[in-house]
Amino acid sequence: MRAFLLSFIPIFVAIDALGILPLYLGFTDHLKKREKHKIIIQSIITAFVIGMAFLFLGKLIFRILGVMVFDFKVAGGLVLLVIALRDLLQNGKPHRLSPETMGAVPIGTPLVTGPAVLTTMVMMLDSYGMTLTVTSFVVNLAIVWIVFTFADAISGVLGKAGSMAVSKIAHLLLAAIAVMMMRRGIFDTVSYFLAQKTV
């Protein structure tokens, strides 16, 4: 049980289901219940597939492509920043993400399963093994599913004005998360090359 908690908690913190809830509300406030249900399923499936693929093949793929984890952080941050700035800076009605794909990008990845989660999972894999890491990841995705499923109740409490405010705040948070991801990626890049020079 202790080993499970030690592998579960870091992934729980990295996913931060409650932290990304405002982003989910902002993206889906104009959609019908059926569309939201499809998006939830799509996001969970996408997050799971990417997490599992990275867990089994990530190191190999990165080695083949010559890509480092910090490159992935910067790229993921850029994707989020473009989405956030597009809606924050343009005049008139905000651009709506397609309900056909928003469950996959940006909700499934890089919001639910992003660089922080993937990096944490690799660390947990080295420390606690495949079984505990996968179990912890799946349980965390179940928590995300529950949070997203009851997001409508939260939105109902907020009301229309509250939902609009959440939408704007969500895009500001998205931009901040994007900058944080890129900052960490750049910092890791500098640290890596400084370490290489000292070897």
N, C-alpha and C positions, 0 to 999 in steps of 0.2 A: 504493500500500500504506500509506503514511504517513497519507494522508487517511482511509483506511478505519479505521485504528487509532484515529485521533483522534476519529472519530465512533462507533466501537464501544465504546471503553473507558468513556466517560461513561454510556452506556446500560447497559453491563455492571454498573457500580457502582450505578446507580439501581435495577436489577432485583434485584441481590444474590441470585442463585439459591441459594447455599449458606446465606445468612442466613435465607431463608424456608423452607428444608428442614425445620427443626424444627416449624414451623407446619403444614406439609403432613403430616408424620408424626403430629402431635397430632390433626389433623382426621380422618385416615384409618386410624388404628391398629386400628379395630374392623371394617374393611371387608374383603371378599374381593378377591382379585386381579382378577377381572373388573370389579368396581365401581371399583377404583382405576384400572384402565386407562381406563375411561370418563371418570372424573374428570380424568385427565391430558389426554385429548383435548379435553374440554370446556373445561378451563382454558386450554389453548394457543390454541384457536379463539377463545374469548372475549377473551383478551389481545390476539390479533392483530387481531380485528375492531375492538375499541375503540381500539387504537393507530392503525390505519389511518384509522378514521373521524375521530379527533381530529386526525390529521396533515393530512387534507384539509379537514375541516369545522370543526375545533375553534374556531379564531379567529372564524369566521363565526357559529357557534352561540352562542358566548359574547357576541359583540357584539350579536346579536339579543336574547338573553335578559338582557343587562346583567350577565352573570356574569363574574367575574374568576377568574384561576387560583388566587388565594389562597382564594376562596370554595370552590373545588373541593377544595383541601387540607383545609379545615376539615370539609367534608361527608364526605369519605372517611375522615378521622380519627374522626369520630363513629360511622360505620358499624362500623369496626373496634373501637372502644371498647365499644360495646354488645354485640358478639359476645363479646369477651374478658371483660367484667364479668359477663355472664350465667352463664358457666361457672365463673368464679372465686368468685363470691359466693353462688351458690345452694347449698342443702344437698342431700346425697344424691348420686345419680348425675348426672354432668354431662349437660347437654342435648346431644344429638347433632344436628349439622347434617344436613339432608337430603342424601343422596348424589346425589339427582336435580339439585340446584341448587348444591351447594357448589363444584363445579368452576368455575361461572360467578362466584358470589359466596360467599365472599370470596376464593377462590384466584385465579381469572382476573383479577378486579379487586375490590378495589384492591391485592391483594398483588403479583401479577406485573406488571400494568400499572396503576399507581396515579398519583397526581398528580406524584410525582417523575419517573417515567418519561416521562409525557406532556409535562411541562415541558421535560425534557432533550431529547426528540425535536424539539420546536418550536425549541429553540436550535440543535440540530444541523442542522435543515432550513435555517435562516437562514444557517448557516456553511458547510455542505458539500453542500447540495442534496438533492433528493428521492431519487435513486438510492442514494447512499451511506447515507442515513439509514434508508431502508427495508431495505436489505441488512443493515446493522448490527443493526437491530431483529429481523429474521428469524433471523439467526445466534444472537442472544442467546436467542430463544425456543427454538431448537434445543438450546441448552445447558440451559435450564430443563427441557425434555422429557427429556433424558438424566439429569439429576439426579433428577427425580421418578421416572423409570423404575427407577433403581437404589436407590430409597429403601427398598424391601423388604429388600434385602441389609443396609442400614444398620440397619434395624429388627430384623432377625434377630440381629445382633451385640449390640444393646442388650438383647434379651430382654424379657419381660413387664414386670418391675419398671422396667427402663430406659425402656420405651415409656411407661409411666404417668408417670414423672418428666419425660420429654420433653414429654408432653401438657400437664402443669401449667406447665412452663417456657415452652412455646410460647404459652400464653395470657397469661402475664406479659409475654413479649416482644411479643405482639400489642397488649396494652394500652399498653406503652411506645412502640411504633411509632405507635399511634393518637395518643397525647399529643404525640409529636414532630411528627406531621403537622399537628395542630391548632395547636401552638405556632408552627410555621413559617408557617402560614396567617395566624394572628393578627399575628405580627411583620411579615409582608409587608403586611397590611392597614394597620397603623399606619404603616409606612414609606411606603406609597403615599399616604395622606392627608396625612402631614407634607410629602411632596414636593409635593403639590398646593397646599398652603397657601403654600409658599415660591415658587411660580411667579408 
